[in-house]
Amino acid sequence: MEILVTGGAGFIGGHLAEQFAYNGHDVVALDNFEPYYDLGIKEHNVEQGRRAAEESDGSYELIQGDIRDEELIDEYVGDADFVFHQAAQAGVRTSVEQPQKVNEINVDGTLNVLEAARNSDTTRVVVASSSSVYGKPNYLPYDEEHPTTPVSPYGASKLAEEQYARVYNEVYGLPTVSLRYFTVYGPRMRPNMAISNFVSRCMNGEPPVIYGEGTQTRDFTYIDDVVRANGTLLETNAADGEAMNIGSTDNIEIRVLAEEIRDQLAPELDLVYDERNDADAEHTHADVSKARELLDYEPTTTIREGVEQFTEWYQENRDWYEPLVRKS
């Protein structure tokens, strides 16, 4: 099966490309290698994809390119049976500083992917969305009927992606699914995420830095659960035209998370507090009933289990990962 993963050298895209290649599929990973964070992490994602292909009957090809390049997208989407569209300008804070750039990449780039798929024999386009589409909670956990009132340009761009995916399904009959990720973490994660930051600082004798009072809560989703949810969409059309939450069903205060990591790695350290960004969500918590019904999705890793697994992975890969995290 021919699979295109946009953003295929990134965190989630890299894990998807690796797993698909390991499962014997022919994978093209397309990425523009923008230095939003240290590119050494992306290079390791690529290495893992190539290694997975070598250990299986699959193949792995890396294409350096941008989803804003219509001709390029037409070519590679046209050759794919499935498109897992992970490419985006990430970062809520970045979106506040550069809203036009976020719109160009996330919205216009997604339209290029959808249009190319509409004009080809693509079986399905899976769009990476975000819990940021919800904004301020009217109630928790979020279900898909909750109002979508994003509080950042990033959240607005992800909501626009979802709506275009839905319209392409309804108007053109293109099978599309949007998955609303809730703070994904795990091996090779971005260095500017709370968990990687807390672990890195504690391992180096530095106190974890919390933005705000730390009473914000997050539903952290382990990467393996996200990969499994995406993989299911190779086999079923039950979710076509839908958007759904992919979370852990659990959430934790940022302060408690920092305390638990600190207590595990460097109990002598105090927590440090800094100014909070207004565009950051106050709380996230996923109701995954819809994904459970349509995809048989069941998260398997709690936040405490996942943090322990990530910490063990960090220690085993500290020689290459830590310098990149510390530099970013």
Buried (B, 14 or more C-beta within 10 A) or exposed (E): BBBBBBBBBBBBBBBBBBBBBBBBBBBBBBBBBBEBBBBBBBBBBBEBBBBBBEEBEBBBBBBEBBBBBBEBBBEBBBBBBBBBBBBBBBBBBBBBEBBEEBBBBBBBBBBBBBBBBBEBEBBBBBBBBBBBBBBEBEEBBBBBEBEBBBBBBBBBBBBBBBBBBBBBBEEEEBBBBBBBBBBBBBBBBBBBBBBBBBBBBBBEEBBBBBBBEBEBBBBBBBBBBBBBBBBBBBEEEEBBBBBBBBBBBBBBBBBEBBBBBBEBBBEEBEBEBEEBEEBBBEBBBBBBBBBBEBBEBEBEBBBBEBBBBBBEBBEEEEEEBBEBBBEB
